[in-house]
Amino acid sequence: MIPAGVTPLDRPQMAARLARDIPEGWFVNLGVGVPTQVADHIPADREVIIHSENGILGMGPAPAPDAVDPWLVNAGKKAVTLLKGAALFHHADSFAMIRGGHIDLCVLGAFEVAANGDLANWTTSSNDKTPAVGGAMDLAVGAKRIWILMEHVTRDGKPRLVEHCSYPLTAPGAVTRVYTNLAVLDVTPSGFAVVEMVPGLTLDALQALTAAPLVMASS
C-alpha cells in the first residue's frame, strides 16, 4: 500500500517526467498506451524526432478534438499530428529503421520488468485491441535503449518490478531504465537503482512495493 501523504504521479505527469530526460536530437519510438503521451510533453525548445512503426517520422502531439485527421494515426490507432519536416513511408521501411539500430530510444509499457532488465509486455487477452506481442519484440532488440513507463504496482497491489518475470518475455535483458508513478529506476548489473522518488516516499516504503532488491543510485 502506498503510504499516507504520498501522492503518486498521474499518467500525464509520468509521461512529462520521462520526456524531460530525452536528449536533443534523439529518434524515439513510443509504444502503445501511456508511452504515446510522451509526445505531448517534449519541451518546446528541444528537437526530438518521434517515430511510429506504422510509418511516421516526425510525429507531433495529439490534435485538438476539432482538428483530427482520421487518416493520420499512430501504431495504436490514435490520432496524431505531424511536425514540420515529417516523413511518411512504408511499414517495411519503418521496421528496417528499427531492426537496423537507427532508433535511439523506445518507450514501452510493461506488465513486469525483472532486475536484470528482462521485459514482459505481451498483450495476451483476445479482448484487447492489440493482441499478441506486436512490434514490441522488434523494438526491444532493435532500439539502442528501452525505457519503461508503467504503474509501480498492479491494480490489486502486486509489484511489477520483480526478480524474475512470471509472464512470457518480450525480450531478455532489454530494459535500461524504468519510470513509474512512484520512482525513476536504472537497471544496473546489481539490479534496480533508485534515481528519484516522489516527495515523501522513503526507500523502505518503495521497497515494500517492489519484489526485487533496491539500492540508491550513486550521484
C-alpha positions in Angstrom: 0.0 0.0 0.0 1.2 3.5 -0.9 1.9 5.4 2.4 -0.4 8.1 3.5 0.7 11.5 2.5 2.5 10.3 -0.7 0.9 11.4 -3.9 1.8 9.2 -6.9 2.2 10.8 -10.3 -0.8 10.6 -12.7 -0.2 9.3 -16.2 0.4 12.7 -17.8 2.9 13.6 -15.1 4.7 10.2 -15.6 4.9 11.0 -19.3 6.2 14.5 -18.7 8.8 13.3 -16.2 10.2 10.9 -18.8 10.0 13.4 -21.6 12.3 15.8 -19.7 15.1 13.2 -19.8 15.1 12.7 -23.6 18.2 14.5 -25.1 18.2 16.8 -28.0 18.2 15.1 -31.4 17.2 11.6 -30.4 15.0 9.4 -32.6 12.3 8.0 -30.3 9.6 5.4 -30.7 6.7 5.5 -28.4 4.8 2.3 -27.6 1.0 1.9 -27.4 -0.8 3.2 -24.4 0.7 5.6 -21.8 4.0 6.0 -23.7 2.2 7.8 -26.5 1.6 10.7 -24.1 5.3 11.4 -24.0 4.9 13.2 -27.4 2.6 15.7 -25.7 5.3 16.7 -23.2 8.5 17.2 -25.2 9.9 20.6 -24.2 9.2 23.2 -26.9 12.8 24.2 -27.2 14.1 20.6 -27.8 14.1 18.7 -31.1 13.1 15.1 -30.5 12.1 13.1 -33.6 9.2 10.8 -32.8 8.9 7.6 -34.8 5.8 5.3 -35.2 6.2 1.8 -36.6 3.3 2.2 -38.9 5.4 4.6 -41.0 5.8 8.1 -39.4 8.9 10.1 -38.6 8.4 13.5 -37.1 5.1 12.8 -35.2 3.7 15.6 -33.1 1.3 15.7 -30.1 -2.3 14.6 -30.2 -4.5 17.0 -32.2 -7.3 19.1 -30.8 -10.7 17.4 -31.0 -11.8 19.6 -33.9 -8.6 19.0 -35.8 -8.5 15.2 -36.1 -7.4 13.7 -39.4 -8.9 10.2 -39.4 -6.2 9.1 -41.9 -3.3 10.2 -39.6 -2.9 7.8 -36.7 0.0 6.2 -34.8 0.6 2.4 -34.3 -2.0 2.4 -31.5 -4.6 3.8 -33.9 -4.7 7.1 -32.0 -5.0 10.4 -33.9 -1.7 12.3 -34.1 -0.2 15.4 -35.8 2.9 15.9 -37.9 5.7 18.4 -37.2 7.4 20.4 -39.9 9.7 18.1 -42.0 7.8 14.9 -41.0 8.0 11.9 -43.3 5.5 9.1 -44.1 6.8 5.8 -45.5 6.1 2.1 -45.9 5.7 -0.2 -42.9 8.7 -2.3 -44.1 10.9 0.8 -44.2 9.8 1.6 -40.7 10.9 -1.8 -39.4 14.1 -1.5 -41.3 14.9 1.6 -39.2 14.1 -0.4 -36.0 15.9 -3.6 -36.9 18.9 -1.6 -38.3 19.5 0.0 -34.9 18.6 3.6 -36.0 16.2 4.3 -33.1 17.9 5.9 -30.2 15.2 5.1 -27.7 11.9 3.2 -27.4 9.5 3.9 -24.6 7.2 0.9 -23.8 4.7 -0.2 -21.2 5.1 -3.4 -19.4 3.4 -6.0 -17.2 6.7 -6.8 -15.4 10.4 -5.8 -15.6 13.0 -8.0 -13.9 16.0 -6.8 -12.0 18.3 -7.9 -14.9 16.3 -5.9 -17.4 14.1 -8.7 -18.8 10.9 -7.3 -20.3 7.4 -8.9 -20.2 4.8 -6.8 -22.1 2.8 -9.2 -24.2 -0.8 -8.4 -24.6 -2.4 -11.9 -24.4 -6.1 -11.3 -23.9 -8.3 -11.8 -27.0 -10.4 -8.9 -25.8 -7.6 -6.4 -26.2 -7.5 -4.1 -29.2 -3.9 -5.0 -30.0 -3.4 -8.7 -29.0 0.0 -10.5 -29.0 3.4 -9.0 -29.0 3.0 -6.6 -31.9 6.1 -4.5 -32.8 7.5 -4.5 -29.2 9.6 -7.6 -29.9 11.5 -5.9 -32.7 11.8 -2.6 -30.8 13.0 -4.3 -27.7 16.0 -5.8 -29.5 16.4 -3.2 -32.3 16.3 0.2 -30.4 19.5 1.4 -28.8 17.7 1.9 -25.4 14.5 0.7 -23.8 12.8 2.8 -21.2 9.6 1.5 -19.5 6.7 3.7 -18.4 4.2 2.0 -16.1 2.4 2.0 -12.8 4.7 0.7 -10.0 2.2 -2.0 -8.9 -0.9 -3.6 -10.4 -4.5 -2.6 -9.6 -4.5 -5.2 -6.9 -1.2 -4.1 -5.4 1.1 -6.7 -6.9 4.7 -5.5 -7.7 5.6 -5.0 -11.4 9.3 -4.8 -10.6 10.4 -8.3 -9.8 13.5 -10.5 -9.5 12.3 -12.8 -12.3 9.4 -12.3 -14.7 6.4 -14.6 -14.4 4.9 -13.6 -17.7 6.3 -14.7 -21.1 9.3 -12.5 -22.1 9.2 -10.0 -24.9 13.0 -9.7 -24.7 15.7 -10.7 -22.2 17.9 -8.0 -20.6 16.5 -5.2 -22.8 15.4 -2.6 -20.3 17.8 0.1 -19.1 15.5 2.5 -17.2 12.0 2.4 -15.6 9.7 5.3 -14.9 6.8 4.6 -12.6 4.2 6.7 -10.8 6.4 6.5 -7.7 10.1 6.5 -8.9 12.7 6.5 -11.6 15.0 3.5 -11.5 18.0 2.4 -13.5 18.6 -1.2 -14.4 22.2 -1.9 -13.4 24.4 -5.1 -13.2 23.5 -5.1 -9.4 19.7 -4.7 -10.0 17.4 -1.8 -9.6 19.0 1.5 -8.6 16.6 4.3 -7.5 17.4 7.6 -9.2 14.4 9.5 -7.9 11.3 9.1 -5.8 8.1 11.2 -5.4 8.1 13.6 -2.5 7.5 11.9 0.9 8.3 8.4 -0.2 11.2 6.5 1.5 13.4 3.8 0.2 11.9 1.3 2.7 8.3 2.2 1.6 9.3 1.8 -2.1 11.0 -1.5 -1.3 7.8 -2.8 0.2 6.1 -2.2 -3.1 8.9 -3.9 -5.1 9.6 -7.6 -5.5 13.3 -7.2 -6.1 16.1 -5.6 -4.0 16.6 -1.8 -4.4 19.6 0.4 -3.9 20.0 4.1 -4.2 21.8 5.2 -7.4 25.1 6.8 -6.8 25.0 10.5 -7.6 
